[in-house]
Amino acid sequence: MANDFNKEAKKIRGVYYNRKSKKWKRKYFPLPQIIYRLGGTYTPALYPDFHKALRSHNTLLLNLSTSFDKYEQYERLVKHPSTAQCLPKTHKVSLKRRWQLSLYLNYYKAVYIKATSSFQSKGVMRVQKKRPGSYQYAYYLNGIWKKGIVSFAELMVLLRHFFHEKEIFIQEEIPLITTKHTTFDIRTELHRSTNNEIKVAGCIASEHLNGNFKSRISKCYNLRAYLKRTYNYTNNERKALIQKVKKLSIDTYKALETSYGPLGEIGIDLGIDKNGRLWIIEANLSSGKRSLYKVNGSAPLEKSYIEMFSYAIQIQRRKGVLK
């Protein structure tokens, strides 16, 4: 978007649908009062003229300009009583300090090693100690699962090749509830709505084959129906769990806003262990809402976008930017 900014005209090139020709076309528009960041990263320092124009125009940016640093997110959530007890053990590590990796890999039964900046499981590797000096790894790259068993020295070579110079952290694996062949996590989609209310747009069960953690290739189901069909939850048990899921999701949203400021929307991944305890896996900005769409269709997506923009319009009206 910033590349399409015309400094002299103070306009920005955008895409619109021409009903007459029934084609998508481009033209220049006035600077918007509201920008909804669907993805990517907006870096003000790289586009100073565009950033200055948005500030002088009092443009509101829904969602932050950059996505969460995953370890920084953990550090902020662990400071809040409502979320601290729902976080797996997490440690910042460096591939330059072999002893750190050795310590945690041998202390925990299984871990996830993650890049602080990554998305769609591209910067995640699962590692499990099998026997002394032997480790099983799994990661997803270029549409293929890579798995194997290696020595510690071989694992270090693999980690350096996979993560390169990226900052990383290590996280204890949550003992998720499982069936014989599958496990699942929960994705909640939340957004700010009219009157600044936090709305839960949906709660989705994402089912994975045991050992696979790539969300994009998981099967998605309505959480309430999934709990009944797969785990034989009663109506009261389902109701109680979903209430807990929504409460923890909202608590997570509020905790992050106290650190980062107002957020337009968040997608939150939660896990439930074999004892029924809920865990926070991670929160994501600019969620694509794919699982929500797969399960519930376009209606809840359209509703969430309308409510988010209603929230943004109210803010701009209070500022006097919009009438």
C-alpha positions in Angstrom: 0.0 0.0 0.0 2.7 2.5 0.9 4.3 2.0 -2.5 1.1 3.3 -4.1 1.2 6.6 -2.2 1.4 9.7 -4.4 3.2 12.3 -2.3 2.4 15.3 -4.5 -1.3 14.6 -4.9 -1.6 13.2 -1.4 -3.6 10.3 -2.8 -3.2 6.5 -2.8 -3.8 4.1 -5.6 -6.4 1.4 -4.8 -8.5 -1.3 -6.3 -12.2 -1.1 -6.9 -14.9 -3.1 -8.7 -16.2 -1.5 -11.9 -19.9 -2.6 -12.1 -20.2 -1.5 -15.7 -17.3 -3.5 -17.0 -17.6 -6.2 -14.3 -13.9 -6.0 -13.7 -11.5 -5.0 -10.9 -9.6 -1.8 -11.7 -7.2 0.6 -10.2 -7.4 4.4 -9.6 -6.2 7.0 -7.1 -8.3 7.7 -4.0 -8.1 10.3 -1.2 -6.2 9.1 1.9 -8.6 7.0 4.0 -9.7 7.8 7.5 -9.4 4.0 8.4 -7.0 1.4 7.2 -7.6 -2.3 8.0 -4.3 -4.2 7.8 -5.1 -7.7 6.5 -1.5 -8.9 6.5 2.1 -8.0 5.9 4.0 -5.4 7.8 3.8 -1.6 7.6 7.1 -0.1 8.6 6.9 3.7 9.1 10.6 4.2 8.9 10.7 2.8 5.4 7.9 5.0 4.2 8.3 8.4 6.0 6.3 10.4 3.6 3.4 8.0 3.7 3.6 7.8 7.5 3.7 11.5 7.8 0.6 11.9 5.5 -1.4 9.3 7.5 -0.5 11.1 10.8 -1.5 14.5 9.5 -4.7 12.9 8.1 -5.5 11.3 11.5 -5.8 7.9 9.8 -6.7 5.1 12.2 -4.8 1.8 11.6 -6.9 -1.2 12.7 -4.5 -3.9 13.9 -0.9 -3.0 14.8 1.5 -2.1 12.0 3.5 -5.3 12.7 2.5 -8.7 13.9 3.3 -10.0 17.4 6.8 -11.0 18.4 5.9 -14.4 19.8 8.3 -14.4 22.7 7.6 -10.8 23.6 3.9 -11.8 23.6 4.6 -14.5 26.1 6.6 -12.0 28.3 3.6 -9.7 28.4 1.0 -12.4 29.0 3.0 -14.0 31.8 2.7 -10.7 33.8 -1.1 -10.9 34.0 -2.7 -13.1 36.7 -5.6 -14.0 34.3 -3.3 -15.5 31.7 0.0 -16.3 33.5 -1.2 -19.7 34.8 -2.3 -20.7 31.3 1.1 -20.5 29.6 3.4 -23.4 28.9 7.0 -23.2 30.2 8.8 -21.0 27.8 12.5 -19.9 27.5 14.5 -17.6 25.2 17.4 -19.5 23.7 20.2 -19.1 21.2 21.7 -21.5 18.8 25.1 -20.1 19.7 24.7 -21.6 23.2 24.5 -25.3 22.7 24.2 -25.9 26.5 20.8 -24.1 26.5 19.3 -26.4 23.9 20.8 -29.5 25.6 19.4 -28.4 29.0 15.8 -27.9 27.9 15.7 -30.8 25.4 16.7 -33.2 28.2 14.5 -31.6 30.9 11.2 -31.6 29.0 9.6 -34.7 27.4 8.9 -32.8 24.1 9.2 -29.1 23.1 8.4 -26.7 20.2 11.3 -24.5 19.1 9.9 -21.4 17.4 11.1 -18.3 15.6 10.0 -15.2 17.4 8.6 -13.9 14.1 6.8 -16.5 12.0 3.4 -17.4 10.7 1.5 -20.5 9.5 3.8 -22.9 11.4 6.7 -22.0 9.0 9.1 -21.2 11.8 8.2 -24.1 14.2 10.0 -27.4 14.9 8.9 -30.1 17.3 11.6 -32.0 19.1 11.3 -35.0 21.4 14.0 -36.9 23.3 13.8 -40.6 22.4 16.8 -42.1 24.3 20.1 -40.7 25.6 21.7 -38.7 22.8 18.8 -39.3 20.3 16.1 -36.8 19.3 13.1 -37.0 17.0 12.3 -33.8 15.0 9.3 -32.7 12.9 8.7 -29.6 10.8 6.7 -28.5 7.8 8.4 -26.9 4.9 7.3 -26.2 1.3 4.3 -28.4 1.6 6.2 -31.4 3.0 6.5 -32.9 6.5 10.2 -33.4 7.4 10.7 -36.0 10.2 13.5 -38.1 11.5 15.7 -39.2 14.4 19.2 -37.6 14.9 22.0 -37.1 17.4 22.3 -33.9 19.3 25.1 -32.7 17.0 23.0 -33.5 13.9 20.1 -31.7 15.4 22.1 -28.5 16.0 23.1 -28.5 12.3 19.5 -29.0 11.4 18.3 -26.2 13.7 20.9 -23.8 12.2 19.8 -24.6 8.7 16.1 -24.3 9.5 16.2 -21.1 11.6 19.3 -19.4 10.1 19.9 -16.2 12.1 16.4 -15.8 13.4 15.8 -15.3 17.1 14.2 -18.4 18.7 12.6 -19.6 21.9 11.7 -23.1 23.3 8.3 -24.0 24.7 7.3 -27.1 26.6 4.7 -29.2 24.7 1.2 -29.1 26.1 -0.1 -32.7 26.8 -3.2 -32.1 24.7 -6.2 -34.4 24.9 -6.1 -37.0 22.2 -8.0 -39.8 20.6 -6.1 -42.9 19.2 -4.9 -41.0 16.1 -5.7 -37.3 16.5 -5.4 -34.3 18.7 -7.0 -30.9 18.5 -6.6 -27.3 19.5 -9.1 -24.5 19.7 -9.1 -21.3 17.5 -11.2 -18.4 18.8 -11.7 -15.3 16.6 -12.3 -12.1 18.5 -12.7 -8.4 17.5 -13.7 -5.0 18.8 -17.2 -4.1 18.1 -19.7 -1.3 18.5 -19.4 0.5 21.8 -15.9 -0.9 22.2 -17.2 -4.4 23.1 -15.0 -7.5 22.6 -16.9 -10.0 20.6 -16.1 -13.7 20.1 -17.0 -14.4 16.5 -16.5 -18.2 16.7 -14.8 -21.1 18.5 -13.4 -23.7 16.2 -11.9 -27.2 16.8 -8.8 -27.8 14.6 -8.1 -31.5 14.4 -4.6 -32.8 13.6 -3.1 -36.2 13.1 -1.0 -37.0 16.1 2.4 -35.3 15.7 1.3 -32.9 13.0 0.8 -29.2 14.1 0.3 -27.4 10.8 -3.0 -25.5 11.2 -3.6 -24.9 7.5 -3.9 -28.7 6.8 -6.0 -29.5 9.8 -9.7 -30.4 9.7 -12.0 -27.8 11.2 -15.3 -28.3 13.1 -17.7 -26.4 15.2 -16.3 -26.8 18.7 -19.6 -27.7 20.4 -20.4 -30.4 17.9 -16.9 -31.8 17.9 -16.8 -32.2 21.7 -20.0 -34.2 21.6 -19.1 -36.4 18.7 -15.4 -37.1 19.4 -15.1 -36.9 23.2 -18.7 -37.6 24.3 -19.1 -34.3 26.3 -22.5 -33.8 27.8 -24.4 -30.6 27.1 -23.5 -29.1 30.5 -19.8 -30.1 30.0 -19.7 -28.5 26.6 -21.4 -25.3 27.8 -19.0 -25.0 30.7 -15.9 -25.5 28.6 -17.0 -23.1 25.9 -17.7 -20.4 28.6 -14.1 -21.0 29.9 -12.7 -20.8 26.4 -14.5 -17.5 25.7 -13.4 -16.0 29.1 -9.8 -17.0 28.6 -9.8 -15.6 25.1 -11.2 -12.3 26.2 -8.8 -12.2 29.2 -5.9 -12.7 26.7 -7.2 -10.0 24.4 -7.4 -7.5 27.3 -4.0 -8.5 28.6 -2.4 -7.9 25.2 -4.2 -4.5 24.8 -2.8 -3.3 28.1 0.7 -3.8 26.6 0.2 -3.0 22.9 -2.8 -0.6 22.9 -6.1 -1.0 21.1 -6.4 -4.0 18.8 -8.9 -4.4 16.0 -9.0 -8.2 16.1 -7.1 -11.3 17.3 -7.2 -15.0 16.5 -6.2 -17.0 19.6 -5.0 -20.7 19.7 -5.8 -22.6 22.9 -5.2 -26.1 23.9 -7.0 -28.4 26.4 -5.0 -31.0 28.2 -5.9 -34.5 29.5 -7.0 -33.0 32.8 -9.4 -30.5 31.2 -7.0 -27.5 31.8 -6.9 -24.8 29.2 -3.6 -23.4 27.8 -2.7 -20.4 25.7 -0.7 -21.5 22.7 -0.5 -18.1 20.9 -2.4 -15.1 19.7 -2.2 -13.8 16.1 -2.9 -10.4 14.6 -4.6 -10.1 11.2 -6.1 -13.5 11.3 -7.2 -14.9 7.9 -10.3 -16.4 9.7 -9.9 -19.5 7.4 -11.2 -22.0 10.0 -14.2 -19.8 10.9 -15.0 -19.5 7.2 -14.6 -23.3 6.6 -17.0 -24.1 9.5 -19.6 -21.3 9.4 -19.4 -19.8 6.0 -19.1 -16.1 5.1 -21.8 -14.7 7.3 -19.8 -14.4 10.6 -16.8 -13.0 8.6 -18.9 -10.3 7.1 -20.5 -9.5 10.5 -17.1 -9.2 12.2 -15.8 -6.9 9.5 -18.9 -4.7 9.7 -18.6 -4.6 13.5 -14.9 -3.8 13.5 -15.4 -0.9 11.1 -18.4 0.3 13.2 -15.9 0.4 16.2 -13.3 2.3 14.1 -15.9 4.8 12.9 -17.0 5.5 16.4 -13.4 6.2 17.4 -12.9 8.6 14.5 -16.2 10.3 15.2 -15.2 10.9 18.8 -11.9 12.4 17.5 -13.8 14.6 15.1 -12.2 13.0 12.1 -15.6 11.7 10.8 -19.0 13.3 11.2 
